[in-house]
């Protein structure tokens, strides 16, 4: 029965470490979208309507 408490304790420590690593990388900007703006300019868009001032 004692080994269950020991394994539970270690699993909670490991889970807390993974949670801390995720939160740290999220606040550090690891998951920011760096390719989105570059790819957005390559997509075809509708042609802008020509404005004629007559």
NORCORSUL-V213819 format. One record per residue. N is the residue number from 1. RES is the residue in three letters. SS is DSSP state (H for helix, E for strand, L for the rest). PSI is psi as a letter, one per 40 degrees, with the letter a starting at -180 (none if undefined). NEAR is the number of other ideal C-beta (glycine too) atoms within 10 Angstrom. Layout:
# NORCORSUL-V213819
N_RES_SS_PSI_NEAR / N_RES_SS_PSI_NEAR
This chain:
# NORCORSUL-V213819
1_UNK_L_d_4 / 2_UNK_H_d_6 / 3_UNK_H_d_7 / 4_UNK_H_d_8 / 5_UNK_H_d_9 / 6_UNK_H_d_9 / 7_UNK_H_d_10 / 8_UNK_H_d_10 / 9_UNK_H_d_10 / 10_UNK_H_d_10 / 11_UNK_H_d_10 / 12_UNK_H_d_10 / 13_UNK_H_d_10 / 14_UNK_H_d_10 / 15_UNK_H_d_10 / 16_UNK_H_d_10 / 17_UNK_H_d_10 / 18_UNK_H_d_10 / 19_UNK_H_d_10 / 20_UNK_H_d_10 / 21_UNK_H_d_11 / 22_UNK_H_d_12 / 23_UNK_H_d_10 / 24_UNK_H_d_10 / 25_UNK_H_d_11 / 26_UNK_H_d_11 / 27_UNK_H_d_9 / 28_UNK_L_e_9 / 29_UNK_L_e_8 / 30_UNK_L_d_10 / 31_UNK_L_e_10 / 32_UNK_L_i_8 / 33_UNK_L_h_9 / 34_UNK_L_e_8 / 35_UNK_L_e_7 / 36_UNK_H_d_8 / 37_UNK_H_d_8 / 38_UNK_H_d_9 / 39_UNK_H_d_9 / 40_UNK_H_d_10 / 41_UNK_L_e_7 / 42_UNK_L_e_6 / 43_UNK_L_i_6 / 44_UNK_L_h_5 / 45_UNK_L_i_7 / 46_UNK_L_i_5 / 47_UNK_L_h_6 / 48_UNK_L_i_6 / 49_UNK_L_h_6 / 50_UNK_L_h_5 / 51_UNK_L_h_5 / 52_UNK_L_h_5 / 53_UNK_L_g_3 / 54_UNK_L_none_2
